[in-house]
Amino acid sequence: VKSSWVQLRYFQRCDLKGKGEGISIVAYNSGRYVGGTVWCISKGGEDILYAPDFCHKRERLLNPFLFKDLPSRPAVMLYGALGTLAPPTDGTSRDAEFLGVVLATLRGDGNVLLPVDSAGRVLELALLLEEFWAREKMVYPLVLLGSAAHKMLEAAQQQLEWMSDALVRAFEVRRSNPLALTSLKVMSSMEQLSSLPPGPKVVLAGSPSLDCGPAQQLFMEWAGDARNSICFVQRAQGGTTAATLQSHVTGDQPLTLHLQRAER
């Protein structure tokens, strides 16, 4: 099976064989996710661009997607439209607001739950919190919780060539891995989390839907205490518990949820 796969670098052209004879593909950095790709598919002098997800903003983890790298006049462009109608946000203001909620909750003796994916965007969030913890000399526990969290972070530390220019320069100057996060405690089970001393903490836990995983367990345990906060860092898929929460308008009427703990 392994021989069926061809590993590509960004900007590397691959000419297909067999049934794909005459078709070539080129991978371009799409931002947002490690290894995320916008594909240019070419045949007979015409280009088709396939961009299911991309981010043109500069972030801590990855270089941005750049339109100037692509062919200027593709015959067809297929792109994802998720979030197209969402109002634009300033990244600096967004981060400041988010960190303000986190800090206020902790100082109010509450816990913060951050439902996240098991890889992908969780790394960008971890870098943001790592910087904040170091800058503010925070002493509250910061935890990444997931059965594969250790393996995910180890794999990311070995893929710096896919990361942003800033992270690569930091590695070259300091000779230490910028993804060796010193403030982040990586845990694989709820039992490990319960071993922490009582008190406020921030936990990044899967899954972002809140329909399974440690995020669902923590939500069910913490939701009854008004001191605690849940912060969503991505739009939820429709039909999930997270989507119901995100669409709820805070008011006099409380939101009632009927949840059943998912067993793995």
Secondary structure, 3 states (H helix, E strand, C coil): CHHHCCCCCCCCEEECCHHHCCEEEEEEECCCCCCCEEEEEEECCEEEEEECCCCCCCCCCCCCCCHHHCCCCCCEEEECCCCCCCCCCCHHHHHHHHHHHHHHHHHCCCCEEEECCCCCCHHHHHHHHHHHHHHHCCCCCEEEECCCHHHHHHHHHCCHHHCCHHHHHHHHHHCCCCCCCCCEEEECCHHHHHCCCCCCCEEEECCCCCCCHHHHHHHHHHCCCCCCEECCCCCCCCCCHHHHHHHCCCCCCCCCCCCCCCCC
